[in-house]
Amino acid sequence: MEEIKPNQVYTTKEAQDFLKISDSTIKRWLKKGILRANKIGGTYRILGREILRLISPKIEEKAVRTYQTIKQKTKKTIEKW
């Protein structure tokens, strides 16, 4: 697989292949704003830096911290019951 270039413009299919996600997942991410893109002529175009942002280790670490925080809050709430 080729290298993702930050300033290159990719189609949703190319982004899907890089991220190894399904068609429905990429549509959902675009709709929720998880993956930012521009719609041109009825199709989305995604900058390489947006794909790189999603696969960044910093994003992964932030997601893990957020998950752990939610898990702890949920556990404390359940213990109060």
JOPERA-V920050 format. One record per pair of residues at least 24 apart in sequence whose C-alpha atoms are under 7 Angstrom apart, sorted by sequence separation. I is the first residue (numbers start at 1). J is the second residue. D is the distance in Angstrom with one decimal. If there is no record, write none. Layout:
I;J;D
I;J;D
This chain:
12;44;6.3
11;44;6.4
12;45;6.7
11;45;5.1
12;46;7.0
10;45;5.7
11;46;6.2
9;45;6.2
10;46;5.1
15;51;6.9
9;46;5.5
10;47;6.1
9;47;4.6
10;48;6.7
8;47;5.8
9;48;6.1
7;47;6.1
8;48;5.4
6;47;6.6
7;48;5.8
6;48;4.2
7;49;6.6
5;48;5.4
6;49;4.1
4;48;5.9
